[in-house]
Amino acid sequence: GRMHKLLSILAFLLPLPALAEFPLTMPHGLGEARIEARPERVLPLGWIAPDALVALVEAPVALPRQVWGGDANGVMPWMSEALEQRGWPLPPLVDDAQLNFERLLMHHPDLILAPMSGITARDYARLSQIAPTLGWSGAPWTGSWQGVTRQVGTALGREAEAEALIAATEARLAAAALPEFRGLTFLIGSGNPGAGTISLHRAGD
């Protein structure tokens, strides 16, 4: 749609980025990912990383099944639209809530992206035996979409394209912003009547 055309124009106008220097090392909260060469078979887990990967026109070898908000196939509607726009078939889906390491290994990834995920130190150790793995930085399930997009761009050697994607998205959000909401803050959460609990999102969620 309109966003896809905007990104295409930006990609045309921007100078070609310098080739990233590999190998590169990316530290994170569970260790560090040592990426020897530009990844070609990327497996994203959790949230945001799959969106950033596809927005940067990189086909994932598999996608995490989205049980919260996903369609009948376990895919977010915007992801289905993006795959269709690029003419890509729906890749295999993996369950990142209950990781099946043998099944992940079958996809032969050369990079696993999990910067916005809940992987544990034990998960990370096992994932790192399959491929270099980029885990979360501050805490599980925290980070911004801009930060994750930058991490994905760095891991792919496409920092300039990631920055262009962020700038284009922020410009689109600014253009769509309603003036009556400027300066307001909000609280968002959910209730679980069965358990008698209320969950509130933090600023980093």
KEFIDREN-990651 format. One record per residue (C-alpha): residue number from 1; chain; residue in three letters; x, y, z. Coordinates in Angstrom, 2 decimals, decimal comma. Layout:
// KEFIDREN-990651
NODE   i ch  aa      c1      c2      c3
NODE NUM  A ALA       X       Y       Z
...
***
This chain:
// KEFIDREN-990651
NODE   i ch  aa      c1      c2      c3
NODE   1  A GLY    0,00    0,00    0,00
NODE   2  A ARG    0,99    3,63    0,60
NODE   3  A MET    3,64    2,68    3,20
NODE   4  A HIS    5,23    0,17    0,81
NODE   5  A LYS    5,49    2,85   -1,90
NODE   6  A LEU    7,01    5,32    0,57
NODE   7  A LEU    9,67    2,81    1,60
NODE   8  A SER   10,42    2,04   -2,07
NODE   9  A ILE   10,94    5,77   -2,78
NODE  10  A LEU   13,15    6,15    0,29
NODE  11  A ALA   15,22    3,15   -0,73
NODE  12  A PHE   15,70    4,71   -4,19
NODE  13  A LEU   16,65    8,16   -2,89
NODE  14  A LEU   19,00    7,02   -0,14
NODE  15  A PRO   22,60    6,30   -1,09
NODE  16  A LEU   23,56    2,66   -1,05
NODE  17  A PRO   24,73    1,74    2,46
NODE  18  A ALA   28,29    0,68    2,93
NODE  19  A LEU   28,73   -3,04    3,23
NODE  20  A ALA   28,60   -4,03    6,88
NODE  21  A GLU   31,74   -5,51    8,28
NODE  22  A PHE   31,35   -9,08    9,44
NODE  23  A PRO   32,02  -10,77   11,73
NODE  24  A LEU   30,26   -8,59   14,27
NODE  25  A THR   29,43   -9,09   17,94
NODE  26  A MET   26,15   -7,90   19,44
NODE  27  A PRO   25,95   -7,95   23,27
NODE  28  A HIS   22,58   -8,51   24,96
NODE  29  A GLY   21,16   -9,42   28,33
NODE  30  A LEU   21,92  -13,13   28,05
NODE  31  A GLY   25,38  -12,98   26,47
NODE  32  A GLU   26,53  -11,92   23,04
NODE  33  A ALA   25,72  -12,94   19,49
NODE  34  A ARG   28,75  -13,44   17,27
NODE  35  A ILE   27,60  -13,19   13,64
NODE  36  A GLU   30,32  -14,41   11,28
NODE  37  A ALA   28,77  -13,42    7,94
NODE  38  A ARG   25,67  -11,72    6,59
NODE  39  A PRO   22,76  -13,96    7,66
NODE  40  A GLU   20,69  -15,61    4,95
NODE  41  A ARG   18,39  -17,88    6,96
NODE  42  A VAL   16,91  -15,84    9,78
NODE  43  A LEU   14,46  -17,18   12,36
NODE  44  A PRO   12,67  -14,50   14,44
NODE  45  A LEU   11,03  -15,31   17,78
NODE  46  A GLY    8,74  -13,24   20,01
NODE  47  A TRP    7,33   -9,88   18,95
NODE  48  A ILE    8,50   -7,02   16,71
NODE  49  A ALA   11,53   -8,84   15,26
NODE  50  A PRO    9,34  -10,73   12,73
NODE  51  A ASP    7,74   -7,44   11,63
NODE  52  A ALA   11,07   -5,63   11,32
NODE  53  A LEU   12,59   -8,53    9,39
NODE  54  A VAL    9,78   -8,64    6,82
NODE  55  A ALA    9,62   -4,82    6,60
NODE  56  A LEU   13,32   -4,91    5,66
NODE  57  A VAL   12,34   -7,33    2,86
NODE  58  A GLU   14,03  -10,37    4,39
NODE  59  A ALA   12,07  -13,61    4,18
NODE  60  A PRO   12,08  -15,51    7,50
NODE  61  A VAL   12,67  -19,27    7,43
NODE  62  A ALA    9,81  -19,58    9,96
NODE  63  A LEU    7,55  -17,32   12,01
NODE  64  A PRO    6,39  -17,55   15,62
NODE  65  A ARG    2,74  -18,55   15,94
NODE  66  A GLN    0,81  -15,62   17,40
NODE  67  A VAL   -1,80  -16,99   19,79
NODE  68  A TRP   -2,63  -13,50   21,10
NODE  69  A GLY   -4,17  -11,49   18,27
NODE  70  A GLY   -3,28  -13,83   15,43
NODE  71  A ASP   -5,74  -15,07   12,80
NODE  72  A ALA   -6,84  -18,68   12,27
NODE  73  A ASN   -3,32  -19,46   10,99
NODE  74  A GLY   -1,66  -17,82   13,99
NODE  75  A VAL   -0,44  -14,85   11,94
NODE  76  A MET   -1,06  -11,15   12,52
NODE  77  A PRO   -3,17   -9,55    9,76
NODE  78  A TRP   -0,47   -7,03    8,82
NODE  79  A MET    2,04   -9,87    8,47
NODE  80  A SER   -0,28  -11,75    6,11
NODE  81  A GLU   -0,65   -8,54    4,06
NODE  82  A ALA    3,11   -7,93    3,94
NODE  83  A LEU    3,84  -11,51    2,85
NODE  84  A GLU    1,20  -11,24    0,13
NODE  85  A GLN    2,60   -7,89   -1,08
NODE  86  A ARG    6,02   -9,48   -1,49
NODE  87  A GLY    4,67  -12,61   -3,14
NODE  88  A TRP    6,02  -14,82   -0,35
NODE  89  A PRO    4,21  -17,92    0,85
NODE  90  A LEU    3,38  -18,24    4,53
NODE  91  A PRO    6,49  -19,77    6,12
NODE  92  A PRO    6,27  -22,60    8,66
NODE  93  A LEU    5,09  -21,52   12,10
NODE  94  A VAL    6,86  -22,37   15,35
NODE  95  A ASP    5,63  -22,23   18,92
NODE  96  A ASP    7,90  -19,84   20,82
NODE  97  A ALA    5,98  -20,26   24,08
NODE  98  A GLN    7,02  -23,93   24,27
NODE  99  A LEU   10,25  -24,08   22,30
NODE 100  A ASN   10,83  -27,30   20,38
NODE 101  A PHE   14,57  -27,09   19,75
NODE 102  A GLU   14,65  -30,08   17,41
NODE 103  A ARG   11,98  -28,48   15,22
NODE 104  A LEU   13,83  -25,17   15,20
NODE 105  A LEU   16,99  -26,98   14,15
NODE 106  A MET   15,11  -28,42   11,15
NODE 107  A HIS   14,82  -24,91    9,68
NODE 108  A HIS   18,64  -24,57    9,58
NODE 109  A PRO   18,78  -20,91   10,68
NODE 110  A ASP   22,07  -19,05   10,60
NODE 111  A LEU   20,68  -16,37   12,95
NODE 112  A ILE   17,95  -16,43   15,62
NODE 113  A LEU   16,42  -13,08   16,57
NODE 114  A ALA   14,72  -12,89   19,97
NODE 115  A PRO   15,29   -9,31   21,25
NODE 116  A MET   11,63   -8,94   22,34
NODE 117  A SER   10,95  -12,34   23,83
NODE 118  A GLY   10,79  -14,28   27,06
NODE 119  A ILE   13,61  -16,74   26,42
NODE 120  A THR   15,43  -17,92   29,53
NODE 121  A ALA   19,16  -18,38   30,06
NODE 122  A ARG   18,66  -22,11   29,49
NODE 123  A ASP   16,69  -21,44   26,28
NODE 124  A TYR   19,45  -19,11   25,13
NODE 125  A ALA   22,16  -21,73   25,74
NODE 126  A ARG   20,27  -24,28   23,64
NODE 127  A LEU   19,34  -21,81   20,91
NODE 128  A SER   22,97  -20,70   20,65
NODE 129  A GLN   23,92  -24,28   19,84
NODE 130  A ILE   21,65  -24,04   16,78
NODE 131  A ALA   22,74  -20,57   15,56
NODE 132  A PRO   23,97  -17,21   16,88
NODE 133  A THR   21,09  -15,86   18,97
NODE 134  A LEU   20,25  -12,26   19,81
NODE 135  A GLY   18,34  -12,16   23,09
NODE 136  A TRP   16,59   -9,39   25,01
NODE 137  A SER   18,63   -6,48   26,39
NODE 138  A GLY   17,09   -4,96   29,54
NODE 139  A ALA   14,61   -7,61   30,64
NODE 140  A PRO   12,34  -10,22   29,01
NODE 141  A TRP    9,54   -8,76   26,88
NODE 142  A THR   10,85   -5,20   27,03
NODE 143  A GLY   12,14   -2,81   24,39
NODE 144  A SER   10,85   -0,37   21,80
NODE 145  A TRP    9,93   -1,07   18,21
NODE 146  A GLN   12,61    1,42   17,17
NODE 147  A GLY   15,24   -0,32   19,27
NODE 148  A VAL   14,34   -3,79   18,01
NODE 149  A THR   14,28   -2,55   14,40
NODE 150  A ARG   17,78   -1,11   14,85
NODE 151  A GLN   19,00   -4,40   16,35
NODE 152  A VAL   17,56   -6,37   13,44
NODE 153  A GLY   19,08   -3,93   10,94
NODE 154  A THR   22,50   -4,20   12,60
NODE 155  A ALA   22,38   -8,01   12,67
NODE 156  A LEU   21,57   -8,04    8,95
NODE 157  A GLY   24,20   -5,46    8,05
NODE 158  A ARG   21,45   -3,06    6,99
NODE 159  A GLU   21,62   -0,24    9,51
NODE 160  A ALA   20,83    2,55    7,01
NODE 161  A GLU   17,72    0,78    5,75
NODE 162  A ALA   16,53    0,19    9,32
NODE 163  A GLU   16,95    3,90   10,11
NODE 164  A ALA   15,01    4,82    6,94
NODE 165  A LEU   12,23    2,44    7,95
NODE 166  A ILE   12,03    3,98   11,44
NODE 167  A ALA   11,99    7,53   10,04
NODE 168  A ALA    9,27    6,69    7,51
NODE 169  A THR    7,12    5,00   10,16
NODE 170  A GLU    7,53    7,86   12,65
NODE 171  A ALA    6,61   10,35    9,90
NODE 172  A ARG    3,49    8,35    9,10
NODE 173  A LEU    2,50    8,24   12,77
NODE 174  A ALA    3,09   11,99   13,16
NODE 175  A ALA    0,94   12,73   10,11
NODE 176  A ALA   -1,90   10,60   11,49
NODE 177  A ALA   -1,73   11,98   15,06
NODE 178  A LEU   -4,89   13,65   16,33
NODE 179  A PRO   -4,10   17,04   17,93
NODE 180  A GLU   -6,58   16,54   20,77
NODE 181  A PHE   -4,48   13,64   22,10
NODE 182  A ARG   -1,15   15,51   22,12
NODE 183  A GLY    0,45   15,66   25,54
NODE 184  A LEU   -1,87   13,10   27,07
NODE 185  A THR   -0,70    9,99   28,90
NODE 186  A PHE   -2,66    6,78   29,27
NODE 187  A LEU   -2,87    3,61   31,31
NODE 188  A ILE   -3,46    0,24   29,66
NODE 189  A GLY   -3,98   -3,18   31,20
NODE 190  A SER   -6,27   -6,17   31,37
NODE 191  A GLY   -8,35   -7,91   33,98
NODE 192  A ASN   -8,62  -11,59   34,79
NODE 193  A PRO  -11,97  -12,01   36,62
NODE 194  A GLY  -11,37  -15,72   37,21
NODE 195  A ALA   -8,16  -15,06   39,12
NODE 196  A GLY   -9,32  -11,75   40,55
NODE 197  A THR   -6,24   -9,96   39,23
NODE 198  A ILE   -5,48   -6,90   37,13
NODE 199  A SER   -2,35   -6,61   34,96
NODE 200  A LEU   -0,99   -3,18   34,04
NODE 201  A HIS    1,53   -2,46   31,32
NODE 202  A ARG    4,73   -0,62   32,23
NODE 203  A ALA    6,30    2,11   30,14
NODE 204  A GLY    8,78   -0,38   28,67
NODE 205  A ASP    6,14   -2,88   27,58
***
